[in-house]
Amino acid sequence: MPSKALLSAARSAHAMRAAARFGIEAVEPRVDFAAVHAHVRGVIAAIAPHDSVERFEGLGMQVIQAEARFVAPRVLVAGGQRIRARRVIIATGSRPATPPIDGLGDVPYFTNETIFDNTALPEHLLIVGGGPIGLEMAQAHRRLGARVTVLEHSLALPHDDAEQVRELLKMLAAEGVTIRQNVEVKRLRRSAAGIIASVEEGGQAGEVEASHLLVAAGRQPQLEALDLGQADVHHDDEGIVVDDKLRTSARGVFAIGDAVARAPHFTHVADYHAGIAVQNALLLPYAKTDYASLPWVTYSDPELAHVGLDEEQARRQHGGDVQVIRMPMSGNDRAQTERTTAGAIKLIARRNGRVLGVSILDTDAGELAGLWVLAIRSGLKLGKIARMIAPYPTLGEVSKAVAGEFYKARLFGPLSRRVVRLFSFLP
């Protein structure tokens, strides 16, 4: 939530610079970064009661605010208390990963948790990592007035549709964000201006100097203090090993969220896991994880949302039984009124109309993704979506339109024309 609050502030600043497209005089905003920080803190304070100790205690739960560790299977100690339970759910989350870069421990740097404690706008923010958090923070700080350079050791947003990612990177570059891919950061050291990163790119050595550093290189599970060996819970460097019912190797012990090895690290996945683990722990153990309709969103502007398979995955799994339809947002009337026509929706489906995946690049892509989550999870065919009544004018009409496009070739192709000619002879 802190990152989304910062992004909202950055979007407001950008709207002032881009006002001319609506016939309003564009102005360069005066950014009070300390006040922006206060806005972020205000958002955190507003949502804090939902996850507070007081709320859970009010629901009748006992909350022990202390580090816990196993001393035997399903037996833990925490805060001087010994707890024996029939069922245990491990939900310890994750922390920012620290990549093995020489000198990282000798220079000051932010993570995706500490960056929101900063009250002064960086002059030049260097970001190591081109994933969702790295690019979101890059755009936010650039729009608020900082110079920004992103260094990614492979490709930015590698889990998203490559075609859509290329378009998003072009938009970020147009705003002044420098994004360098396939760059290895070899060493970090202090300088008079802040920090210097020694890099290697295309076999050539170089340096990047910046005032501040943000390390956004992913996250790693927090498991060390649990002493999982005492509970016979199998785990590796990526987390706790579970089956599709989120059961660990120890009877009666479950794991959810970022603590799970090779599970997607998203807040909504942890929430999804929680429902499955609670059902399997307390009721009948029939619930299983299914990521076929998993959505995720990079909250840049425009947003990049993804559900299901991308084009490469779909062709690998289904061969020639794949149809890809692209539709630019410029064809949507509401996008025209908002002047947000730069994105597109990309639909991947089987030739029988079954949806395999969707990638959406749009200002409200995250909101548009929900329909496609339902379509994939429920097995809805595109005909259902094409025939739905969508309110006009809305961005949501693009989903109906792209579904209808799937049937255009069938309706207006050679076969349909022959059928029309055949029936034209009837009275």
C-alpha positions as CSV (number, residue, x, y, z in Angstrom):
1,M,0.0,0.0,0.0
2,P,2.8,2.6,0.6
3,S,4.0,2.1,-2.9
4,K,0.5,2.6,-4.3
5,A,0.1,5.8,-2.3
6,L,3.4,7.2,-3.6
7,L,2.3,6.2,-7.2
8,S,-1.0,8.1,-6.7
9,A,0.9,11.3,-5.7
10,A,3.2,10.9,-8.7
11,R,0.2,10.5,-11.0
12,S,-1.2,13.8,-9.7
13,A,2.1,15.5,-10.5
14,H,2.2,14.0,-13.9
15,A,-1.4,15.1,-14.6
16,M,-0.4,18.8,-14.1
17,R,2.5,18.4,-16.6
18,A,0.1,16.7,-19.1
19,A,-2.9,19.0,-18.8
20,A,-2.4,20.6,-22.2
21,R,-4.0,17.6,-23.9
22,F,-7.3,18.7,-22.3
23,G,-6.9,22.4,-23.3
24,I,-5.7,23.3,-19.8
25,E,-2.4,25.1,-19.3
26,A,0.3,22.7,-18.3
27,V,2.4,23.6,-15.3
28,E,5.5,22.2,-13.6
29,P,4.3,21.0,-10.1
30,R,6.0,22.2,-7.0
31,V,6.6,18.9,-5.1
32,D,6.9,19.0,-1.3
33,F,8.4,15.6,-0.8
34,A,8.0,15.8,2.9
35,A,4.3,16.3,2.4
36,V,4.2,13.4,0.0
37,H,5.8,11.3,2.7
38,A,3.1,12.5,5.1
39,H,0.4,11.4,2.5
40,V,2.0,7.9,2.3
41,R,2.1,7.7,6.1
42,G,-1.6,8.8,6.3
43,V,-2.6,6.0,4.0
44,I,-0.7,3.5,6.1
45,A,-2.4,4.8,9.3
46,A,-5.8,4.6,7.7
47,I,-5.5,0.9,6.8
48,A,-3.5,-0.2,9.9
49,P,-6.5,-1.0,12.1
50,H,-7.5,-3.8,9.7
51,D,-4.4,-5.7,10.7
52,S,-4.0,-4.5,14.2
53,V,-3.5,-6.5,17.4
54,E,-6.5,-4.9,18.9
55,R,-8.8,-6.0,16.0
56,F,-7.6,-9.6,16.3
57,E,-7.9,-9.7,20.1
58,G,-11.4,-8.2,19.7
59,L,-12.3,-11.2,17.5
60,G,-11.3,-13.5,20.4
61,M,-7.8,-14.4,19.4
62,Q,-4.7,-14.6,21.5
63,V,-1.9,-12.6,20.0
64,I,1.7,-13.1,21.3
65,Q,4.0,-10.4,20.1
66,A,7.3,-12.4,20.1
67,E,9.5,-14.5,17.9
68,A,8.4,-18.1,17.7
69,R,10.4,-21.3,17.2
70,F,9.6,-25.0,17.0
71,V,10.9,-27.2,19.8
72,A,9.1,-30.4,18.6
73,P,6.5,-31.3,16.0
74,R,3.5,-28.9,16.4
75,V,5.0,-27.4,19.6
76,L,6.4,-23.9,19.7
77,V,7.7,-21.5,22.2
78,A,7.2,-17.7,22.0
79,G,7.3,-14.9,24.6
80,G,8.0,-17.4,27.4
81,Q,5.0,-19.5,26.5
82,R,4.8,-23.0,25.2
83,I,2.1,-23.7,22.6
84,R,1.0,-27.2,21.5
85,A,-1.4,-27.3,18.7
86,R,-3.3,-29.8,16.5
87,R,-2.8,-27.6,13.5
88,V,-0.1,-25.0,12.7
89,I,-0.1,-22.5,9.8
90,I,3.2,-20.9,9.0
91,A,2.6,-17.4,7.6
92,T,5.9,-15.6,8.3
93,G,6.0,-13.8,4.9
94,S,9.2,-12.5,3.4
95,R,11.8,-9.8,3.5
96,P,13.7,-7.9,0.8
97,A,16.3,-10.1,-0.9
98,T,19.9,-8.8,-0.8
99,P,21.8,-9.8,-4.0
100,P,25.5,-10.8,-3.7
101,I,27.0,-7.6,-4.9
102,D,30.4,-6.7,-3.7
103,G,30.3,-3.7,-1.4
104,L,26.5,-3.7,-0.9
105,G,27.0,-3.9,2.9
106,D,29.3,-0.9,2.9
107,V,26.9,1.6,1.2
108,P,23.5,3.0,2.4
109,Y,20.6,1.7,0.4
110,F,16.8,1.6,0.5
111,T,14.6,-1.5,0.1
112,N,11.0,-1.7,-0.9
113,E,10.2,-1.4,2.8
114,T,12.5,1.4,3.9
115,I,12.1,3.7,0.8
116,F,8.9,5.0,2.3
117,D,10.7,6.3,5.3
118,N,12.6,8.8,3.1
119,T,11.4,12.4,3.5
120,A,13.7,14.0,0.9
121,L,13.5,13.7,-2.9
122,P,16.6,11.9,-4.2
123,E,18.6,13.9,-6.8
124,H,19.4,10.7,-8.7
125,L,17.9,7.4,-7.7
126,L,19.7,4.3,-8.8
127,I,17.5,1.2,-8.8
128,V,18.9,-2.3,-8.9
129,G,16.1,-4.6,-10.2
130,G,13.7,-4.2,-13.1
131,G,10.7,-6.1,-11.6
132,P,7.3,-4.6,-10.7
133,I,8.6,-2.8,-7.6
134,G,11.7,-1.4,-9.3
135,L,9.7,0.0,-12.3
136,E,6.9,1.3,-10.1
137,M,9.3,3.2,-7.9
138,A,11.3,4.4,-10.9
139,Q,8.2,6.0,-12.5
140,A,7.0,7.4,-9.2
141,H,10.3,9.1,-8.3
142,R,10.8,10.4,-11.9
143,R,7.4,12.0,-11.9
144,L,8.1,13.6,-8.5
145,G,11.2,15.2,-9.9
146,A,14.2,12.8,-9.4
147,R,16.5,11.5,-12.0
148,V,16.2,7.7,-12.2
149,T,18.3,4.9,-13.6
150,V,17.2,1.2,-13.4
151,L,19.8,-1.6,-13.8
152,E,18.3,-5.1,-14.5
153,H,20.7,-8.1,-14.8
154,S,18.4,-9.8,-17.3
155,L,15.1,-8.6,-18.8
156,A,12.6,-6.2,-17.1
157,L,9.3,-7.8,-16.1
158,P,10.3,-11.3,-17.3
159,H,7.0,-12.9,-16.2
160,D,4.8,-10.6,-18.3
161,D,4.0,-10.7,-22.0
162,A,7.2,-9.5,-23.8
163,E,5.3,-7.5,-26.4
164,Q,3.4,-5.5,-23.8
165,V,6.5,-5.0,-21.7
166,R,8.3,-3.5,-24.7
167,E,5.6,-0.9,-25.1
168,L,5.6,-0.1,-21.4
169,L,9.3,0.4,-21.3
170,K,9.1,2.8,-24.3
171,M,6.5,4.9,-22.3
172,L,8.7,4.9,-19.2
173,A,11.7,6.0,-21.3
174,A,9.7,8.8,-22.8
175,E,9.1,10.1,-19.3
176,G,12.8,10.2,-18.7
177,V,13.4,6.9,-16.8
178,T,16.7,5.3,-17.9
179,I,16.3,1.5,-18.0
180,R,19.3,-0.6,-18.8
181,Q,18.8,-4.4,-19.2
182,N,21.3,-7.2,-19.2
183,V,23.5,-5.2,-16.9
184,E,25.5,-6.9,-14.1
185,V,26.3,-4.8,-11.1
186,K,29.8,-5.9,-10.1
187,R,30.6,-3.6,-7.2
188,L,29.2,-0.7,-5.1
189,R,31.2,2.0,-3.3
190,R,30.6,5.3,-1.7
191,S,31.3,8.6,-3.5
192,A,31.2,12.3,-2.6
193,A,27.8,12.5,-4.4
194,G,26.4,9.2,-2.9
195,I,27.3,5.9,-4.4
196,I,29.0,4.5,-7.5
197,A,28.0,1.2,-9.2
198,S,30.6,-0.6,-11.2
199,V,28.8,-2.4,-14.0
200,E,29.4,-4.7,-16.9
201,E,27.2,-4.4,-20.0
202,G,27.7,-6.2,-23.2
203,G,31.2,-7.1,-22.2
204,Q,32.1,-3.5,-21.4
205,A,32.9,-2.1,-18.0
206,G,31.4,1.1,-16.8
207,E,30.2,3.1,-13.8
208,V,26.9,4.7,-12.7
209,E,27.0,7.4,-10.0
210,A,23.8,8.3,-8.1
211,S,22.8,10.1,-4.9
212,H,20.7,7.2,-3.6
213,L,20.3,3.5,-4.1
214,L,17.2,1.3,-4.0
215,V,17.7,-2.5,-4.1
216,A,14.6,-4.1,-5.6
217,A,15.9,-7.6,-6.3
218,G,12.9,-9.6,-5.1
219,R,12.1,-11.1,-1.7
220,Q,13.1,-14.1,0.3
221,P,11.2,-16.1,3.0
222,Q,11.7,-15.4,6.7
223,L,12.2,-18.8,8.2
224,E,15.5,-18.8,10.0
225,A,14.2,-18.3,13.5
226,L,11.6,-21.0,13.3
227,D,14.0,-23.9,13.7
228,L,11.9,-26.0,11.2
229,G,14.1,-29.0,11.7
230,Q,12.6,-29.5,15.1
231,A,9.2,-29.8,13.5
232,D,10.3,-32.1,10.6
233,V,9.2,-29.4,8.1
234,H,11.1,-29.8,4.8
235,H,12.3,-26.5,3.2
236,D,15.0,-25.2,0.9
237,D,16.5,-21.8,0.0
238,E,13.2,-20.7,-1.7
239,G,10.9,-21.6,1.2
240,I,8.8,-24.4,2.7
241,V,7.9,-27.3,0.5
242,V,4.2,-27.9,0.4
243,D,1.8,-30.0,-1.7
244,D,-1.2,-28.6,-3.6
245,K,-3.2,-28.5,-0.4
246,L,-0.5,-26.4,1.3
247,R,0.5,-29.3,3.6
248,T,4.1,-29.5,4.7
249,S,6.0,-32.7,5.3
250,A,5.0,-32.5,9.0
251,R,1.5,-33.8,9.8
252,G,-0.8,-31.0,10.8
253,V,1.5,-28.2,9.7
254,F,0.6,-25.9,6.8
255,A,2.4,-23.0,5.1
256,I,1.0,-20.1,3.1
257,G,2.1,-16.9,1.3
258,D,5.7,-15.9,0.8
259,A,6.9,-18.6,3.1
260,V,6.0,-21.2,0.5
261,A,8.7,-22.3,-1.9
262,R,8.2,-21.4,-5.5
263,A,4.8,-19.8,-4.9
264,P,4.0,-16.4,-6.5
265,H,4.9,-13.6,-4.1
266,F,1.7,-11.5,-4.1
267,T,-0.5,-10.3,-1.3
268,H,-3.5,-11.7,-3.0
269,V,-1.9,-15.1,-3.3
270,A,-1.3,-15.1,0.5
271,D,-5.0,-14.3,1.0
272,Y,-5.9,-17.1,-1.4
273,H,-3.6,-19.5,0.4
274,A,-5.2,-18.6,3.7
275,G,-8.7,-19.7,2.6
276,I,-7.3,-23.0,1.4
277,A,-5.2,-23.7,4.5
278,V,-8.0,-22.9,6.9
279,Q,-10.4,-25.1,5.1
280,N,-7.9,-28.0,5.0
281,A,-6.8,-27.5,8.6
282,L,-10.2,-27.2,10.2
283,L,-12.7,-28.8,7.8
284,L,-12.3,-31.4,5.0
285,P,-8.9,-31.4,3.3
286,Y,-10.3,-31.1,-0.3
287,A,-9.2,-27.6,-1.3
288,K,-6.2,-27.3,-3.7
289,T,-4.2,-24.5,-5.1
290,D,-4.8,-23.7,-8.8
291,Y,-2.8,-20.8,-10.4
292,A,-4.4,-21.1,-13.8
293,S,-6.3,-17.9,-13.4
294,L,-3.7,-16.1,-11.2
295,P,-3.7,-12.3,-11.9
296,W,-0.9,-9.9,-11.2
297,V,-0.5,-6.2,-11.9
298,T,2.5,-3.8,-12.3
299,Y,1.0,-0.6,-11.0
300,S,2.9,1.7,-13.4
301,D,1.0,4.3,-15.4
302,P,-0.3,2.7,-17.6
303,E,-0.7,-0.4,-15.5
304,L,0.3,-3.8,-16.9
305,A,-2.0,-6.6,-15.8
306,H,-1.7,-10.3,-16.7
307,V,-4.0,-13.3,-16.2
308,G,-3.3,-16.9,-17.1
309,L,-0.9,-18.0,-19.9
310,D,1.2,-15.6,-22.1
311,E,1.5,-16.2,-25.8
312,E,4.7,-18.3,-25.6
313,Q,3.4,-20.5,-22.8
314,A,0.1,-21.0,-24.7
315,R,1.8,-22.1,-27.9
316,R,4.1,-24.4,-26.0
317,Q,1.2,-26.1,-24.3
318,H,-1.4,-26.1,-27.1
319,G,0.6,-25.9,-30.3
320,G,-1.4,-24.6,-33.2
321,D,-4.7,-24.6,-31.2
322,V,-4.1,-21.0,-30.2
323,Q,-5.5,-17.7,-31.5
324,V,-4.1,-14.3,-30.5
325,I,-6.1,-11.1,-30.8
326,R,-4.7,-7.7,-30.1
327,M,-6.9,-4.6,-29.7
328,P,-5.6,-1.1,-29.1
329,M,-7.2,1.0,-26.4
330,S,-7.5,3.8,-29.0
331,G,-10.6,2.0,-30.2
332,N,-12.3,2.5,-26.9
333,D,-14.5,5.7,-26.6
334,R,-13.9,6.1,-22.9
335,A,-10.1,5.9,-23.4
336,Q,-10.4,8.6,-26.0
337,T,-12.2,10.9,-23.5
338,E,-9.5,10.3,-20.9
339,R,-6.7,10.6,-23.5
340,T,-5.3,7.2,-22.3
341,T,-5.2,5.4,-25.6
342,A,-1.6,4.2,-25.6
343,G,-2.2,0.7,-24.3
344,A,-3.8,-2.5,-25.7
345,I,-5.4,-5.7,-24.6
346,K,-4.0,-9.0,-25.9
347,L,-6.2,-12.1,-25.7
348,I,-4.9,-15.6,-26.0
349,A,-7.6,-18.3,-26.5
350,R,-8.0,-21.8,-27.9
351,R,-9.9,-22.0,-31.2
352,N,-13.0,-23.3,-29.4
353,G,-13.3,-20.0,-27.6
354,R,-11.8,-21.1,-24.3
355,V,-9.7,-18.3,-22.7
356,L,-6.1,-19.1,-21.9
357,G,-4.7,-15.8,-20.9
358,V,-5.0,-12.0,-21.2
359,S,-2.5,-9.2,-21.0
360,I,-3.7,-5.6,-20.6
361,L,-1.7,-2.4,-20.8
362,D,-4.0,0.4,-19.7
363,T,-4.4,3.0,-16.9
364,D,-7.0,0.8,-15.3
365,A,-5.7,-2.6,-16.3
366,G,-5.9,-4.1,-12.8
367,E,-9.6,-3.3,-12.7
368,L,-10.2,-4.8,-16.2
369,A,-8.4,-8.0,-15.2
370,G,-11.1,-9.3,-12.8
371,L,-13.5,-10.4,-15.6
372,W,-10.8,-12.5,-17.2
373,V,-9.9,-14.1,-13.9
374,L,-13.5,-15.2,-13.6
375,A,-13.6,-16.3,-17.3
376,I,-10.5,-18.6,-16.9
377,R,-11.4,-20.0,-13.5
378,S,-15.0,-20.7,-14.5
379,G,-14.2,-22.0,-18.0
380,L,-16.3,-19.3,-19.7
381,K,-16.1,-19.2,-23.4
382,L,-15.6,-16.0,-25.3
383,G,-19.2,-16.1,-26.6
384,K,-20.5,-15.4,-23.1
385,I,-18.3,-12.3,-22.8
386,A,-19.1,-11.1,-26.4
387,R,-22.8,-11.2,-25.6
388,M,-22.7,-9.4,-22.2
389,I,-24.2,-5.9,-22.0
390,A,-21.4,-3.5,-21.1
391,P,-22.3,0.0,-19.9
392,Y,-21.3,2.8,-22.4
393,P,-18.9,4.5,-22.3
394,T,-16.6,2.5,-20.1
395,L,-13.1,1.0,-20.4
396,G,-14.7,-2.3,-19.7
397,E,-16.2,-2.3,-23.2
398,V,-12.8,-3.4,-24.5
399,S,-13.3,-6.8,-23.0
400,K,-16.6,-7.3,-24.8
401,A,-15.0,-5.9,-28.0
402,V,-11.9,-8.2,-28.0
403,A,-14.2,-11.2,-27.3
404,G,-16.3,-10.2,-30.2
405,E,-13.3,-9.8,-32.4
406,F,-12.6,-13.5,-31.9
407,Y,-15.7,-14.4,-33.8
408,K,-15.3,-11.9,-36.6
409,A,-13.4,-14.2,-38.9
410,R,-16.0,-16.9,-38.4
411,L,-18.9,-14.5,-39.1
412,F,-17.4,-12.8,-42.1
413,G,-15.0,-15.5,-43.4
414,P,-15.4,-17.5,-46.7
415,L,-17.6,-20.2,-45.1
416,S,-20.1,-17.8,-43.7
417,R,-20.3,-15.9,-47.0
418,R,-21.2,-19.2,-48.8
419,V,-23.9,-19.9,-46.2
420,V,-25.4,-16.4,-46.7
421,R,-25.4,-16.9,-50.5
422,L,-27.1,-20.3,-50.1
423,F,-29.9,-18.9,-47.9
424,S,-30.3,-15.8,-50.2
425,F,-32.2,-18.0,-52.7
426,L,-34.8,-18.8,-50.1
427,P,-38.0,-16.8,-50.2
